Amino acid sequence: MIYVNDVKFGKKELELVGRCVKTGWISSEGSFVKEFEEAFSGFCGVKYGVACMNGTSAIHLGLLSLGIAKQDEVIIPAFTMIATAYAVIYTGAKPVLVDAEPRTWNMDTAQIRGKITKKTKAILPVHIYGHPVDMEPIWKIKKEKKIDILEDAAEAHGAEYKGIKAGALGDAAAFSFYANKIVTTGEGGMVVTNNKRIALAARYFRNMAFQKKVRYLHKDIGFNYRMTNLQAAVGLAQVSKIESLIDKKRRIARIYNERLKNIEGIEIPREEKWAKNVYWMYGVLIDEKVFGLSRDKVREKLYGEGVDTRSFFVPMHKQPVFRKMGLFLKEKYPVAEDISRRGLYLPSGLTLDEKKIDFISDKLKKIKKRYA
Ligand SMILES: Cc1ncc(COP(=O)(O)O)c(C=O)c1O
């Protein structure tokens, strides 16, 4: 089976983790945490990094540090991974949805203004599958209305918008280092920002809201969202080769594009002229009428041929958990619904070579020929 993802570590990860084991520096107090924070935030082109236990906690910390609370609204895309919406809910604020746009599958920035109310405190763009969001319209809104921007860059390590890296496109950004991410620490996350106040707040909330002077007196609800030195050791080793990891993802996408571009009924992912797409996962859309089979049937047949795939996210307004809470009940997001129904991503792991991509592409062609 060719899985959708795989992990490729080298000697450096082993060496740095070994150092933690040998020295006993395994908790968040170890020096690799700071080194990893500096290395990754430096890569993004921002001053501060606050490592934490996963991407979801990074978004939560980002929102808390921006002061988001119960009375507020946060604008997020309808088409995203559920963690984006969860993190807003954790703060007590209300997630407000905008539809996706059909080219990049990111939030349709033209629809944001229509969703702004007096309660809107932040916009949370998500760089879906590694393609950056068109930020210019969001920057304009920020300037006019004094609304903060927190990027969900969980899937977009190294992606660029007009030459600026994801992580440096808003007031703060949240990254995930889950095992399937470009840089991984197994489980892990980071808030990055150029704003010292936000960085300090994120550190404070990450560590139980301990105060510096009177340690065991707490003024706020804090969280234990700390990252261990063991995870940071892996992350540090990974960041040292991040450029080659990103090049590999882009090479995988180039080969797939070449092989799939002429198959009728398959829409390949785009890279807008202002964007650097890091193709975290190589997603395609199936047009059932043209291809001859539904997305689910294509997935089933590919699985039978030894090729693992994933369907696209289910939009937020379709999530039973939110509907149960009375959220998004009469709302419609046709583009999000459409790409969610038609989208799948193909194996995109870092050990994927040309031979495997040829194998997968040939299977797709064979399935179309045989069953469509
Ligand atoms: C867009 C997006 N946001 C947030 C997350 C949450 O990250 P984590 O799984 O590290 O909590 C993910 C995770 O896969 C994601 O894809």
The ligand as a Tripos MOL2 file, in Angstrom:
@<TRIPOS>MOLECULE
LIG
   16    16     1     0     0
SMALL
NO_CHARGES

@<TRIPOS>ATOM
      1 C1         -5.6340   23.5940    8.7410 C.3       1 LIG1
      2 C2         -5.3010   22.9100   10.0280 C.ar      1 LIG1
      3 N1         -5.4050   23.5990   11.1720 N.ar      1 LIG1
      4 C3         -5.1060   23.0510   12.3520 C.ar      1 LIG1
      5 C4         -4.6680   21.7570   12.4580 C.ar      1 LIG1
      6 C5         -4.4160   21.1680   13.8200 C.3       1 LIG1
      7 O1         -3.1140   20.7480   14.0210 O.3       1 LIG1
      8 P1         -2.8100   19.5830   15.0770 P.3       1 LIG1
      9 O2         -3.3000   18.3100   14.4760 O.co2     1 LIG1
     10 O3         -1.3290   19.6160   15.2160 O.co2     1 LIG1
     11 O4         -3.5210   19.9490   16.3320 O.co2     1 LIG1
     12 C6         -4.5200   21.0020   11.3020 C.ar      1 LIG1
     13 C7         -4.0400   19.6300   11.4350 C.2       1 LIG1
     14 O5         -3.8790   18.7800   10.7640 O.2       1 LIG1
     15 C8         -4.8460   21.5780   10.0460 C.ar      1 LIG1
     16 O6         -4.7480   20.8740    8.9170 O.3       1 LIG1
@<TRIPOS>BOND
     1     1     2 1
     2     2     3 ar
     3     2    15 ar
     4     3     4 ar
     5     4     5 ar
     6     5     6 1
     7     5    12 ar
     8     6     7 1
     9     7     8 1
    10     8     9 2
    11     8    10 1
    12     8    11 1
    13    12    13 1
    14    12    15 ar
    15    13    14 2
    16    15    16 1
@<TRIPOS>SUBSTRUCTURE
     1 LIG1         1 GROUP 0 **** ****
